[in-house]
Amino acid sequence: MLQNTHIQEKKMSNNKSGFEIRADLLTQAQGILECNLQRRIDAIREYNGYHEDEPRELPSETIDTNDVITAARELYEFVNDKQ
């Protein structure tokens, strides 16, 4: 019984605070958005390399705070879903 209590305490000490969870989700969301934008840019550059006569314009979009927060909320909803 003592061993189980020790293991449970160790697991609980590794739990993250709500702040740490939100910070991690924001970091993940930003990374996903940046990666997706970079993939779109890379795809257009690849296309333009083969179609010099009709090049496509590179996206001029930026990733703002609201985009990151929205994506983080989506990640949180997924993680929090009990299904």
Phi and psi in degrees as a GROMACS rama.xvg file:
@    title "Ramachandran Plot"
@    xaxis  label "Phi"
@    yaxis  label "Psi"
@TYPE xy
-61.7455  -39.7531  LEU-2
-62.8737  -43.9536  GLN-3
-62.1334  -40.228  ASN-4
-62.7468  -42.815  THR-5
-62.8206  -43.0932  HIS-6
-63.742  -42.9206  ILE-7
-63.8244  -41.9588  GLN-8
-63.1275  -39.6349  GLU-9
-64.8189  -42.3523  LYS-10
-61.8731  -43.3136  LYS-11
-66.2011  -33.3247  MET-12
-71.0704  -17.1158  SER-13
-89.711  -4.47635  ASN-14
-65.4346  144.128  ASN-15
-93.4551  150.89  LYS-16
-74.5816  165.576  SER-17
-57.9891  -38.6772  GLY-18
-61.5104  -45.4773  PHE-19
-64.4154  -39.1383  GLU-20
-64.38  -46.2818  ILE-21
-63.1934  -41.3143  ARG-22
-62.1876  -42.3151  ALA-23
-63.4129  -42.4393  ASP-24
-65.1096  -38.9303  LEU-25
-63.6474  -41.8546  LEU-26
-63.7361  -44.436  THR-27
-63.4749  -44.1425  GLN-28
-61.6671  -45.2093  ALA-29
-61.648  -43.0932  GLN-30
-61.6854  -41.8923  GLY-31
-63.1882  -47.0562  ILE-32
-63.0538  -43.2753  LEU-33
-63.9822  -41.8792  GLU-34
-63.7569  -44.2573  CYS-35
-62.6101  -42.2471  ASN-36
-63.8196  -43.4666  LEU-37
-63.3342  -37.3929  GLN-38
-63.5282  -40.9041  ARG-39
-63.6507  -42.2962  ARG-40
-62.6453  -46.265  ILE-41
-61.3461  -40.2007  ASP-42
-64.0998  -40.7799  ALA-43
-68.7956  -40.7053  ILE-44
-61.5636  -41.6535  ARG-45
-61.9662  -47.1232  GLU-46
-59.0737  -47.3204  TYR-47
-62.4649  -30.0506  ASN-48
-64.8597  -29.1814  GLY-49
-98.7237  -13.7711  TYR-50
-129.536  62.3645  HIS-51
-64.2214  -24.4803  GLU-52
-75.6892  -22.0927  ASP-53
-141.096  68.2721  GLU-54
-70.1896  149.718  PRO-55
-94.5304  149.789  ARG-56
-79.6855  139.476  GLU-57
-72.0687  146.525  LEU-58
-63.349  139.925  PRO-59
-106.854  13.2223  SER-60
-69.9465  156.067  GLU-61
-122.52  162.359  THR-62
-104.339  117.055  ILE-63
-105.314  176.543  ASP-64
-57.9678  -42.5287  THR-65
-62.5901  -37.1048  ASN-66
-61.3173  -44.5863  ASP-67
-65.9478  -44.0168  VAL-68
-64.1232  -42.4229  ILE-69
-61.4118  -45.2571  THR-70
-65.102  -38.7658  ALA-71
-64.6931  -39.2434  ALA-72
-64.0535  -38.7084  ARG-73
-62.7184  -42.9994  GLU-74
-62.7243  -43.0399  LEU-75
-63.191  -42.3804  TYR-76
-61.7296  -40.0489  GLU-77
-63.714  -46.4558  PHE-78
-65.739  -36.935  VAL-79
-82.2879  -10.7846  ASN-80
-67.5129  128.751  ASP-81
-87.3966  -1.71352  LYS-82
